[in-house]
Amino acid sequence: MSGKEESLTIDKHLQQLEESLTAYETQHFINHIATNNEIANILSITTSDELRKKTALECGEMAFALEQYSAYIQKTSNRQTAIMNWAEARLNHLLSDLTPKVSAASYVERKALATRQDHAAQRLYQLKRRAQSQYDSLAYLPARINGMAKALMSLQDTKRMYERKHCE
């Protein structure tokens, strides 16, 4: 099999993996986790004056939207982890045949040289790197977004207490 054919086979397997992940997400209703237009507005709030103008109900709704967005980011991150793990496993399997044929001082060097010499290994390495960079860009966002949602929930509670005191 030529290098291009191997790369196409890998791309086909990646597509099957993504379809499998989508089917799993659908089966467990994870596919319903999505983002919406509200998020851009919420994330663009930059001053305390803007928050002060929000009602308790609006703060709760914004917190809920942020929790949904956090789940969406986590879902996206999990998908990238699955792709990284798949590519790493395929790469290790492929390189187990190639690395003994390459002479270099360490296993890491043999692995790098073998990867450079094989089109399929190069493609798997590219896929793994892309998934890793996308995962890295999302790494701590769910926790940060959850923190923002908790702050909004706290603000909602404060506003409700304030409203109760001033309505009595």
VENMO-V337442 format. One record per residue. SS is DSSP state (a for helix, b for strand, c for the rest). PHI is phi in degrees with one decimal (999 if undefined). D_FIRST is the distance of its C-alpha to the first C-alpha in whole Angstrom. Layout:
SS;PHI;D_FIRST / SS;PHI;D_FIRST
This chain:
c;999;0 / c;-75.1;4 / a;-60.3;7 / a;-65.7;8 / a;-62.9;6 / a;-63.5;6 / a;-63.6;10 / a;-65.1;11 / a;-62.7;10 / a;-63.3;12 / a;-61.8;15 / a;-66.0;15 / a;-65.4;16 / a;-62.7;18 / a;-61.0;20 / a;-63.7;20 / a;-61.7;22 / a;-63.3;24 / a;-64.9;25 / a;-64.3;26 / a;-63.7;28 / a;-63.3;30 / a;-63.3;30 / a;-62.7;32 / a;-62.0;34 / a;-65.8;35 / a;-60.0;36 / c;-103.9;38 / c;62.2;39 / a;-72.2;38 / a;-63.8;36 / a;-78.2;40 / c;-74.2;40 / c;-146.8;40 / c;-105.9;42 / c;-143.6;45 / c;-68.4;47 / a;-59.5;49 / a;-57.8;47 / a;-59.0;47 / a;-66.0;51 / a;-66.0;52 / a;-69.8;50 / c;-90.9;51 / c;-67.4;55 / c;-119.4;56 / c;-124.3;60 / a;-68.3;62 / a;-60.7;64 / a;-63.0;61 / a;-69.5;61 / a;-60.1;65 / c;-76.9;65 / c;-77.2;63 / c;-81.0;64 / a;-59.8;63 / a;-62.5;62 / a;-63.0;59 / a;-62.5;59 / a;-64.2;58 / a;-65.8;55 / a;-66.1;54 / a;-62.0;53 / a;-61.9;52 / a;-61.5;49 / a;-67.2;48 / a;-63.3;48 / a;-62.9;45 / a;-64.7;44 / a;-60.7;43 / a;-63.9;41 / a;-62.7;39 / a;-64.2;38 / a;-64.0;38 / a;-60.5;35 / a;-63.2;33 / a;-62.9;33 / a;-62.4;32 / a;-63.8;29 / a;-65.9;28 / a;-63.1;29 / a;-62.0;27 / a;-66.2;24 / a;-59.7;24 / a;-63.5;24 / a;-61.9;21 / a;-63.0;19 / a;-63.3;21 / a;-63.7;20 / a;-64.2;17 / a;-64.2;17 / a;-61.6;19 / a;-62.5;17 / a;-64.2;14 / a;-74.2;16 / a;-61.8;18 / a;-84.1;15 / a;-90.2;15 / a;-63.9;19 / a;-64.2;20 / a;-83.7;19 / c;-104.6;20 / c;-104.1;24 / c;-160.3;26 / c;-65.7;29 / c;-118.0;29 / a;-63.7;26 / a;-60.7;26 / a;-66.6;25 / a;-62.4;22 / a;-63.2;21 / a;-64.4;21 / a;-64.9;20 / a;-63.4;17 / a;-63.0;16 / a;-65.8;17 / a;-90.8;14 / c;-126.0;11 / a;-62.2;11 / a;-64.1;10 / a;-63.3;13 / a;-61.8;15 / a;-64.8;15 / a;-62.2;16 / a;-63.0;19 / a;-61.9;20 / a;-62.7;20 / a;-64.4;22 / a;-63.8;24 / a;-62.7;25 / a;-62.9;26 / a;-64.0;28 / a;-67.3;30 / a;-68.4;31 / a;-61.6;32 / a;-60.5;34 / a;-70.2;35 / a;-104.6;37 / c;-44.2;37 / c;-106.9;41 / a;-62.0;42 / a;-56.7;43 / a;-66.4;45 / a;-65.6;47 / a;-68.0;47 / a;-61.1;48 / a;-62.2;51 / a;-64.9;52 / a;-64.4;52 / a;-64.3;55 / a;-62.8;57 / a;-67.1;57 / a;-65.4;58 / a;-64.4;61 / a;-62.4;62 / a;-59.7;62 / a;-60.6;64 / a;-61.9;66 / a;-64.4;67 / a;-65.1;68 / a;-61.9;70 / a;-62.3;72 / a;-63.2;72 / a;-63.9;74 / a;-64.5;76 / a;-87.0;77 / a;-92.3;78 / c;-79.2;80
